[in-house]
Amino acid sequence: MWVFKNRWHKIFFGALALFLVAGTGKLALAQFEGEGLTISPPISEFTIEAGQTVSKTIKLTNPTKNLVEVYPTTMDFKSKGEGGEPAFIQEEDQNTKFSLSKWISFTQSKVALTPEQVVEFTYKISVPQDAEPGGHYGAVFFVSQPPKAEPDKTQVSVSSMIGSLLLVKVPGDIKEQAKVKEFGTDRRLYLFNKVKFLTRVENTGNIHIKPKGEISIKGLFGEKSTITVNEQKGNVLPESIRKFENEWNKSAILIGPYTAKLGLTYGEEGKQLADEITFWIIPWWFIVAIAVLVLLIIFLLWRRRRKRNRPVL
């Protein structure tokens, strides 16, 4: 029997972080390095009415030459930090406001895949009639060991896993609200043509959003540039802050003050977020040239003064 190795646990969480950052909802594969299962899609978004039950599938592929047995389980997740990584929540720490895992059910407690077999695993999401409108977030995992009834030892801590993130929207009193928490550069004065922008968006609503837009940059002499923000279409979960980093590196002679305007839209109604900053680019060679020029002028003035004060024989 093929068995997952515990060190793949860390690899899986790193992979899921990338999936949440991407957030595209496109069919993709998540897999362990070397031999192991692959799963698709790694992330899914659904809209399910209160009181409705829907069936969904996850495709599991066993590319190995061994029999693989895994056990399905669920957990909720929330944002971990501001980089888009998911933090998985134990049952005792669940926030019922955005919880999803308790609504997920399986018809089978174990999945066995023969060598090179592909299986479509079916699960159900049953949204209660009194479900709170907004976003609900969970994950379906496939773990290498069956759940244990030890209250002080969770399945996540003792086995390796692979899974798919689920983002479910329950229609109703949906509040799409966000604000720009921060927009700026890592410094105000640059000696090189490499400017780093940081945009932090806070989601104060009850549904995940995908802010999109651009930063428009304009120089003193009218030169213009634009860079795309959140090109990977990452999600910002409710009650969290997501940071987006951009770099502007233009191969041209840049000098003087520059104005950067942030323009983002989000939500079904296309709500807007905006901010504006100013920064300076003064190339190092320009500073050196000015310094040399000043020194030359000082030297010429000194020589002229010296000639005037020289005694005449």
NUDREN-98801 format. One record per residue (C-alpha): residue in one letter; y, z, x. Coordinates in steps of 0.25 Angstrom, whole numbers, plus 5000, padded with zeros to 4 digits. Layout:
// residues N
<res=a&yy=Y&zz=Z&xx=X> .
...
***
This chain:
// residues 313
<res=m&yy=5000&zz=5000&xx=5000> .
<res=w&yy=5014&zz=4996&xx=5005> .
<res=v&yy=5023&zz=5008&xx=5006> .
<res=f&yy=5039&zz=5009&xx=5008> .
<res=k&yy=5044&zz=5015&xx=5020> .
<res=n&yy=5054&zz=5026&xx=5018> .
<res=r&yy=5065&zz=5020&xx=5027> .
<res=w&yy=5066&zz=5009&xx=5018> .
<res=h&yy=5073&zz=5019&xx=5008> .
<res=k&yy=5085&zz=5018&xx=5016> .
<res=i&yy=5085&zz=5003&xx=5017> .
<res=f&yy=5084&zz=5002&xx=5002> .
<res=f&yy=5096&zz=5010&xx=5000> .
<res=g&yy=5104&zz=5002&xx=5010> .
<res=a&yy=5099&zz=4989&xx=5003> .
<res=l&yy=5104&zz=4995&xx=4989> .
<res=a&yy=5117&zz=4998&xx=4995> .
<res=l&yy=5119&zz=4983&xx=4998> .
<res=f&yy=5114&zz=4979&xx=4985> .
<res=l&yy=5125&zz=4988&xx=4978> .
<res=v&yy=5135&zz=4982&xx=4987> .
<res=a&yy=5131&zz=4968&xx=4983> .
<res=g&yy=5130&zz=4971&xx=4969> .
<res=t&yy=5128&zz=4957&xx=4965> .
<res=g&yy=5117&zz=4958&xx=4955> .
<res=k&yy=5110&zz=4946&xx=4961> .
<res=l&yy=5095&zz=4945&xx=4964> .
<res=a&yy=5092&zz=4950&xx=4977> .
<res=l&yy=5082&zz=4957&xx=4985> .
<res=a&yy=5081&zz=4971&xx=4991> .
<res=q&yy=5070&zz=4974&xx=5001> .
<res=f&yy=5065&zz=4984&xx=5011> .
<res=e&yy=5065&zz=4979&xx=5026> .
<res=g&yy=5051&zz=4974&xx=5030> .
<res=e&yy=5040&zz=4974&xx=5019> .
<res=g&yy=5044&zz=4980&xx=5005> .
<res=l&yy=5048&zz=4977&xx=4991> .
<res=t&yy=5060&zz=4968&xx=4987> .
<res=i&yy=5067&zz=4970&xx=4974> .
<res=s&yy=5077&zz=4962&xx=4966> .
<res=p&yy=5088&zz=4963&xx=4961> .
<res=p&yy=5093&zz=4974&xx=4969> .
<res=i&yy=5104&zz=4977&xx=4959> .
<res=s&yy=5106&zz=4973&xx=4945> .
<res=e&yy=5117&zz=4975&xx=4934> .
<res=f&yy=5114&zz=4976&xx=4919> .
<res=t&yy=5122&zz=4978&xx=4907> .
<res=i&yy=5113&zz=4986&xx=4896> .
<res=e&yy=5118&zz=4991&xx=4883> .
<res=a&yy=5116&zz=5005&xx=4879> .
<res=g&yy=5103&zz=5007&xx=4872> .
<res=q&yy=5097&zz=4994&xx=4878> .
<res=t&yy=5085&zz=4993&xx=4886> .
<res=v&yy=5083&zz=4982&xx=4896> .
<res=s&yy=5072&zz=4977&xx=4906> .
<res=k&yy=5075&zz=4973&xx=4920> .
<res=t&yy=5067&zz=4968&xx=4931> .
<res=i&yy=5067&zz=4971&xx=4946> .
<res=k&yy=5059&zz=4961&xx=4955> .
<res=l&yy=5050&zz=4968&xx=4966> .
<res=t&yy=5044&zz=4959&xx=4977> .
<res=n&yy=5034&zz=4964&xx=4987> .
<res=p&yy=5035&zz=4955&xx=4999> .
<res=t&yy=5024&zz=4962&xx=5007> .
<res=k&yy=5009&zz=4961&xx=5008> .
<res=n&yy=5007&zz=4975&xx=5003> .
<res=l&yy=5006&zz=4981&xx=4989> .
<res=v&yy=5019&zz=4988&xx=4986> .
<res=e&yy=5020&zz=4999&xx=4975> .
<res=v&yy=5033&zz=5005&xx=4971> .
<res=y&yy=5038&zz=5014&xx=4960> .
<res=p&yy=5050&zz=5012&xx=4952> .
<res=t&yy=5061&zz=5022&xx=4950> .
<res=t&yy=5076&zz=5023&xx=4947> .
<res=m&yy=5088&zz=5030&xx=4952> .
<res=d&yy=5103&zz=5029&xx=4948> .
<res=f&yy=5114&zz=5026&xx=4959> .
<res=k&yy=5128&zz=5027&xx=4961> .
<res=s&yy=5138&zz=5022&xx=4972> .
<res=k&yy=5136&zz=5029&xx=4986> .
<res=g&yy=5149&zz=5029&xx=4993> .
<res=e&yy=5158&zz=5017&xx=4992> .
<res=g&yy=5150&zz=5006&xx=4999> .
<res=g&yy=5142&zz=5002&xx=4987> .
<res=e&yy=5129&zz=5010&xx=4991> .
<res=p&yy=5121&zz=5016&xx=4979> .
<res=a&yy=5118&zz=5030&xx=4979> .
<res=f&yy=5105&zz=5033&xx=4971> .
<res=i&yy=5105&zz=5045&xx=4962> .
<res=q&yy=5094&zz=5055&xx=4960> .
<res=e&yy=5090&zz=5058&xx=4945> .
<res=e&yy=5096&zz=5072&xx=4946> .
<res=d&yy=5110&zz=5066&xx=4951> .
<res=q&yy=5111&zz=5055&xx=4941> .
<res=n&yy=5124&zz=5053&xx=4934> .
<res=t&yy=5120&zz=5049&xx=4920> .
<res=k&yy=5134&zz=5042&xx=4918> .
<res=f&yy=5129&zz=5030&xx=4927> .
<res=s&yy=5114&zz=5033&xx=4927> .
<res=l&yy=5104&zz=5022&xx=4925> .
<res=s&yy=5091&zz=5026&xx=4931> .
<res=k&yy=5086&zz=5034&xx=4918> .
<res=w&yy=5088&zz=5022&xx=4910> .
<res=i&yy=5078&zz=5014&xx=4919> .
<res=s&yy=5063&zz=5014&xx=4915> .
<res=f&yy=5050&zz=5007&xx=4921> .
<res=t&yy=5037&zz=5002&xx=4915> .
<res=q&yy=5030&zz=5004&xx=4927> .
<res=s&yy=5030&zz=5016&xx=4938> .
<res=k&yy=5024&zz=5008&xx=4949> .
<res=v&yy=5025&zz=4993&xx=4955> .
<res=a&yy=5015&zz=4988&xx=4963> .
<res=l&yy=5018&zz=4975&xx=4971> .
<res=t&yy=5007&zz=4967&xx=4977> .
<res=p&yy=5010&zz=4959&xx=4990> .
<res=e&yy=5021&zz=4949&xx=4988> .
<res=q&yy=5022&zz=4952&xx=4973> .
<res=v&yy=5035&zz=4951&xx=4965> .
<res=v&yy=5036&zz=4961&xx=4953> .
<res=e&yy=5047&zz=4961&xx=4942> .
<res=f&yy=5048&zz=4976&xx=4939> .
<res=t&yy=5054&zz=4979&xx=4925> .
<res=y&yy=5062&zz=4991&xx=4922> .
<res=k&yy=5070&zz=4995&xx=4909> .
<res=i&yy=5084&zz=5000&xx=4908> .
<res=s&yy=5086&zz=5008&xx=4894> .
<res=v&yy=5101&zz=5011&xx=4892> .
<res=p&yy=5102&zz=5023&xx=4882> .
<res=q&yy=5110&zz=5021&xx=4870> .
<res=d&yy=5120&zz=5032&xx=4874> .
<res=a&yy=5121&zz=5026&xx=4888> .
<res=e&yy=5135&zz=5028&xx=4895> .
<res=p&yy=5142&zz=5014&xx=4896> .
<res=g&yy=5145&zz=5009&xx=4910> .
<res=g&yy=5137&zz=5008&xx=4923> .
<res=h&yy=5123&zz=5014&xx=4926> .
<res=y&yy=5117&zz=5013&xx=4939> .
<res=g&yy=5102&zz=5014&xx=4944> .
<res=a&yy=5092&zz=5008&xx=4952> .
<res=v&yy=5077&zz=5005&xx=4951> .
<res=f&yy=5069&zz=5009&xx=4963> .
<res=f&yy=5055&zz=5005&xx=4968> .
<res=v&yy=5050&zz=5016&xx=4977> .
<res=s&yy=5038&zz=5017&xx=4986> .
<res=q&yy=5033&zz=5030&xx=4980> .
<res=p&yy=5031&zz=5035&xx=4966> .
<res=p&yy=5041&zz=5045&xx=4960> .
<res=k&yy=5037&zz=5060&xx=4963> .
<res=a&yy=5039&zz=5072&xx=4954> .
<res=e&yy=5045&zz=5080&xx=4965> .
<res=p&yy=5059&zz=5085&xx=4960> .
<res=d&yy=5064&zz=5087&xx=4974> .
<res=k&yy=5060&zz=5074&xx=4980> .
<res=t&yy=5065&zz=5061&xx=4974> .
<res=q&yy=5058&zz=5047&xx=4975> .
<res=v&yy=5070&zz=5041&xx=4982> .
<res=s&yy=5068&zz=5051&xx=4994> .
<res=v&yy=5053&zz=5049&xx=4996> .
<res=s&yy=5051&zz=5034&xx=4995> .
<res=s&yy=5057&zz=5021&xx=4998> .
<res=m&yy=5063&zz=5012&xx=4987> .
<res=i&yy=5069&zz=4999&xx=4983> .
<res=g&yy=5077&zz=4996&xx=4971> .
<res=s&yy=5087&zz=4989&xx=4962> .
<res=l&yy=5101&zz=4994&xx=4958> .
<res=l&yy=5104&zz=4993&xx=4943> .
<res=l&yy=5118&zz=4993&xx=4937> .
<res=v&yy=5119&zz=4994&xx=4922> .
<res=k&yy=5131&zz=4993&xx=4913> .
<res=v&yy=5130&zz=5000&xx=4899> .
<res=p&yy=5141&zz=4993&xx=4890> .
<res=g&yy=5151&zz=5002&xx=4883> .
<res=d&yy=5163&zz=5009&xx=4888> .
<res=i&yy=5163&zz=5002&xx=4901> .
<res=k&yy=5175&zz=5007&xx=4910> .
<res=e&yy=5178&zz=4997&xx=4922> .
<res=q&yy=5188&zz=5004&xx=4930> .
<res=a&yy=5190&zz=5004&xx=4945> .
<res=k&yy=5202&zz=5006&xx=4955> .
<res=v&yy=5205&zz=5002&xx=4969> .
<res=k&yy=5202&zz=5015&xx=4977> .
<res=e&yy=5207&zz=5009&xx=4990> .
<res=f&yy=5211&zz=4996&xx=4996> .
<res=g&yy=5216&zz=4995&xx=5010> .
<res=t&yy=5213&zz=4991&xx=5024> .
<res=d&yy=5207&zz=4999&xx=5035> .
<res=r&yy=5221&zz=4999&xx=5042> .
<res=r&yy=5235&zz=4994&xx=5040> .
<res=l&yy=5237&zz=4987&xx=5053> .
<res=y&yy=5228&zz=4977&xx=5059> .
<res=l&yy=5228&zz=4970&xx=5073> .
<res=f&yy=5217&zz=4960&xx=5069> .
<res=n&yy=5214&zz=4951&xx=5058> .
<res=k&yy=5203&zz=4960&xx=5052> .
<res=v&yy=5207&zz=4969&xx=5040> .
<res=k&yy=5197&zz=4978&xx=5032> .
<res=f&yy=5200&zz=4981&xx=5018> .
<res=l&yy=5194&zz=4992&xx=5010> .
<res=t&yy=5194&zz=4992&xx=4995> .
<res=r&yy=5188&zz=5004&xx=4987> .
<res=v&yy=5186&zz=5002&xx=4972> .
<res=e&yy=5183&zz=5014&xx=4963> .
<res=n&yy=5175&zz=5012&xx=4950> .
<res=t&yy=5181&zz=5022&xx=4940> .
<res=g&yy=5174&zz=5016&xx=4928> .
<res=n&yy=5159&zz=5017&xx=4923> .
<res=i&yy=5154&zz=5003&xx=4927> .
<res=h&yy=5151&zz=4997&xx=4940> .
<res=i&yy=5161&zz=4986&xx=4945> .
<res=k&yy=5162&zz=4975&xx=4955> .
<res=p&yy=5176&zz=4973&xx=4959> .
<res=k&yy=5179&zz=4960&xx=4965> .
<res=g&yy=5191&zz=4953&xx=4971> .
<res=e&yy=5199&zz=4951&xx=4984> .
<res=i&yy=5209&zz=4956&xx=4993> .
<res=s&yy=5221&zz=4946&xx=4995> .
<res=i&yy=5228&zz=4947&xx=5008> .
<res=k&yy=5242&zz=4941&xx=5011> .
<res=g&yy=5250&zz=4941&xx=5024> .
<res=l&yy=5265&zz=4941&xx=5027> .
<res=f&yy=5265&zz=4926&xx=5028> .
<res=g&yy=5258&zz=4923&xx=5016> .
<res=e&yy=5243&zz=4921&xx=5021> .
<res=k&yy=5233&zz=4925&xx=5011> .
<res=s&yy=5218&zz=4929&xx=5012> .
<res=t&yy=5208&zz=4935&xx=5002> .
<res=i&yy=5195&zz=4943&xx=5004> .
<res=t&yy=5185&zz=4946&xx=4993> .
<res=v&yy=5182&zz=4961&xx=4989> .
<res=n&yy=5168&zz=4965&xx=4985> .
<res=e&yy=5162&zz=4951&xx=4987> .
<res=q&yy=5148&zz=4957&xx=4986> .
<res=k&yy=5151&zz=4962&xx=4972> .
<res=g&yy=5148&zz=4976&xx=4974> .
<res=n&yy=5148&zz=4986&xx=4963> .
<res=v&yy=5157&zz=4998&xx=4961> .
<res=l&yy=5150&zz=5009&xx=4953> .
<res=p&yy=5157&zz=5018&xx=4943> .
<res=e&yy=5163&zz=5031&xx=4949> .
<res=s&yy=5162&zz=5025&xx=4963> .
<res=i&yy=5171&zz=5018&xx=4974> .
<res=r&yy=5167&zz=5005&xx=4981> .
<res=k&yy=5173&zz=5000&xx=4994> .
<res=f&yy=5174&zz=4986&xx=4998> .
<res=e&yy=5178&zz=4982&xx=5012> .
<res=n&yy=5184&zz=4968&xx=5016> .
<res=e&yy=5188&zz=4963&xx=5029> .
<res=w&yy=5199&zz=4952&xx=5031> .
<res=n&yy=5198&zz=4945&xx=5044> .
<res=k&yy=5206&zz=4933&xx=5045> .
<res=s&yy=5206&zz=4924&xx=5057> .
<res=a&yy=5221&zz=4921&xx=5057> .
<res=i&yy=5234&zz=4926&xx=5063> .
<res=l&yy=5238&zz=4938&xx=5054> .
<res=i&yy=5250&zz=4946&xx=5056> .
<res=g&yy=5259&zz=4955&xx=5047> .
<res=p&yy=5257&zz=4963&xx=5034> .
<res=y&yy=5246&zz=4958&xx=5024> .
<res=t&yy=5245&zz=4962&xx=5009> .
<res=a&yy=5231&zz=4964&xx=5004> .
<res=k&yy=5229&zz=4964&xx=4989> .
<res=l&yy=5216&zz=4968&xx=4982> .
<res=g&yy=5212&zz=4962&xx=4969> .
<res=l&yy=5199&zz=4966&xx=4962> .
<res=t&yy=5193&zz=4964&xx=4948> .
<res=y&yy=5181&zz=4971&xx=4942> .
<res=g&yy=5174&zz=4973&xx=4929> .
<res=e&yy=5172&zz=4964&xx=4917> .
<res=e&yy=5186&zz=4964&xx=4914> .
<res=g&yy=5191&zz=4960&xx=4928> .
<res=k&yy=5199&zz=4973&xx=4930> .
<res=q&yy=5208&zz=4972&xx=4943> .
<res=l&yy=5210&zz=4981&xx=4955> .
<res=a&yy=5221&zz=4978&xx=4965> .
<res=d&yy=5227&zz=4984&xx=4977> .
<res=e&yy=5236&zz=4980&xx=4989> .
<res=i&yy=5238&zz=4984&xx=5003> .
<res=t&yy=5246&zz=4979&xx=5016> .
<res=f&yy=5241&zz=4979&xx=5030> .
<res=w&yy=5246&zz=4973&xx=5043> .
<res=i&yy=5240&zz=4964&xx=5053> .
<res=i&yy=5247&zz=4963&xx=5067> .
<res=p&yy=5238&zz=4956&xx=5077> .
<res=w&yy=5236&zz=4963&xx=5090> .
<res=w&yy=5241&zz=4951&xx=5098> .
<res=f&yy=5254&zz=4951&xx=5090> .
<res=i&yy=5256&zz=4966&xx=5094> .
<res=v&yy=5253&zz=4962&xx=5109> .
<res=a&yy=5262&zz=4950&xx=5108> .
<res=i&yy=5273&zz=4959&xx=5102> .
<res=a&yy=5271&zz=4970&xx=5113> .
<res=v&yy=5271&zz=4959&xx=5124> .
<res=l&yy=5284&zz=4953&xx=5118> .
<res=v&yy=5291&zz=4967&xx=5117> .
<res=l&yy=5287&zz=4970&xx=5132> .
<res=l&yy=5292&zz=4957&xx=5136> .
<res=i&yy=5305&zz=4959&xx=5129> .
<res=i&yy=5306&zz=4973&xx=5135> .
<res=f&yy=5303&zz=4967&xx=5149> .
<res=l&yy=5314&zz=4956&xx=5148> .
<res=l&yy=5324&zz=4966&xx=5143> .
<res=w&yy=5321&zz=4975&xx=5155> .
<res=r&yy=5322&zz=4964&xx=5165> .
<res=r&yy=5335&zz=4960&xx=5159> .
<res=r&yy=5341&zz=4974&xx=5159> .
<res=r&yy=5336&zz=4975&xx=5173> .
<res=k&yy=5343&zz=4962&xx=5178> .
<res=r&yy=5356&zz=4967&xx=5171> .
<res=n&yy=5355&zz=4980&xx=5179> .
<res=r&yy=5352&zz=4974&xx=5192> .
<res=p&yy=5364&zz=4976&xx=5202> .
<res=v&yy=5371&zz=4964&xx=5207> .
<res=l&yy=5372&zz=4962&xx=5222> .
***
